[in-house]
Amino acid sequence: MTKYEILYIIRPNIDEEAKNALVARFDEILTSNGAVNVESKDWEKRKLAYEINDFREGLYHLVTFEAETTSEATSEFDRLSKINDDILRHMIVKVEA
């Protein structure tokens, strides 16, 4: 199993209930596609280095998990986060042990 981290930025004007539903949905995408030991935590609202979709701030969220190297979990997360308007940017990183 390979360890991964995903950092994604949620639009800052989302309400708390919708943000929690979004995070739960994307955590479920990972676990239903074979990821294990999913740890999901909020960072904070931070100023962005440059404007994205007219937003100057974003809510940062970090997810760590383990999955097979050729995992459906990472590809499905990547695909769905690209078409979700609430996620401004995301980055998937393989963590070296």
C-alpha positions as CSV (number, residue, x, y, z in Angstrom):
1,M,0.0,0.0,0.0
2,T,1.2,3.5,-0.9
3,K,0.5,6.5,1.3
4,Y,-1.0,9.6,-0.3
5,E,-2.0,13.1,0.7
6,I,-4.6,15.2,-1.0
7,L,-4.8,18.9,-0.3
8,Y,-7.8,20.7,-1.8
9,I,-9.2,24.2,-1.5
10,I,-12.9,24.8,-1.0
11,R,-14.6,28.0,-2.0
12,P,-14.7,30.3,1.0
13,N,-18.4,31.4,0.8
14,I,-19.8,27.9,1.2
15,D,-21.9,27.4,4.3
16,E,-20.7,25.0,7.0
17,E,-23.3,22.3,6.4
18,A,-22.6,22.2,2.6
19,K,-18.8,22.1,3.4
20,N,-19.3,19.1,5.7
21,A,-21.4,17.3,3.1
22,L,-18.7,18.0,0.4
23,V,-15.9,16.6,2.6
24,A,-18.0,13.6,3.6
25,R,-18.8,12.9,-0.1
26,F,-15.2,13.1,-1.2
27,D,-14.0,10.9,1.8
28,E,-16.6,8.4,0.8
29,I,-15.3,8.4,-2.8
30,L,-11.9,7.4,-1.5
31,T,-13.1,4.7,0.8
32,S,-15.5,3.2,-1.7
33,N,-12.7,2.9,-4.3
34,G,-10.2,1.0,-2.0
35,A,-8.5,3.6,0.1
36,V,-7.9,2.8,3.8
37,N,-6.9,4.7,6.9
38,V,-8.5,7.9,5.6
39,E,-7.7,10.8,7.9
40,S,-9.5,14.0,6.9
41,K,-9.0,17.4,8.6
42,D,-9.6,21.0,8.0
43,W,-6.8,23.4,8.0
44,E,-7.9,27.0,7.9
45,K,-9.1,29.8,5.7
46,R,-6.1,31.2,4.0
47,K,-5.3,33.9,1.5
48,L,-4.6,32.6,-2.0
49,A,-1.4,33.5,-3.8
50,Y,-3.5,34.5,-6.8
51,E,-7.2,35.0,-7.5
52,I,-9.1,31.8,-8.5
53,N,-12.6,32.2,-9.9
54,D,-12.9,35.7,-8.3
55,F,-11.9,34.3,-4.8
56,R,-9.0,35.7,-2.9
57,E,-9.3,33.2,0.0
58,G,-10.0,29.5,0.3
59,L,-10.8,26.8,2.9
60,Y,-7.9,24.3,2.9
61,H,-8.6,20.7,3.6
62,L,-6.1,17.9,4.0
63,V,-6.7,14.1,3.5
64,T,-4.2,11.4,4.1
65,F,-4.8,7.7,3.2
66,E,-3.3,4.5,1.9
67,A,-4.2,2.9,-1.4
68,E,-2.8,0.6,-4.0
69,T,-0.3,2.3,-6.4
70,T,-2.7,2.0,-9.4
71,S,-5.7,2.9,-7.3
72,E,-9.1,3.8,-8.6
73,A,-9.4,6.0,-5.5
74,T,-7.0,8.7,-6.6
75,S,-8.2,8.8,-10.2
76,E,-11.8,9.0,-9.2
77,F,-11.1,11.7,-6.7
78,D,-9.2,13.6,-9.3
79,R,-11.9,13.3,-12.0
80,L,-14.8,14.3,-9.7
81,S,-12.9,17.2,-8.0
82,K,-12.2,18.7,-11.5
83,I,-15.9,19.0,-12.2
84,N,-17.1,20.1,-8.8
85,D,-17.6,23.9,-8.6
86,D,-17.0,24.0,-4.8
87,I,-13.4,22.8,-5.1
88,L,-11.2,25.5,-6.5
89,R,-7.9,23.5,-6.7
90,H,-6.6,20.1,-5.6
91,M,-3.3,18.3,-5.5
92,I,-2.6,14.6,-4.9
93,V,0.8,13.7,-3.6
94,K,2.4,10.3,-3.1
95,V,4.2,10.4,0.3
96,E,7.7,8.8,0.3
97,A,8.3,6.6,3.3
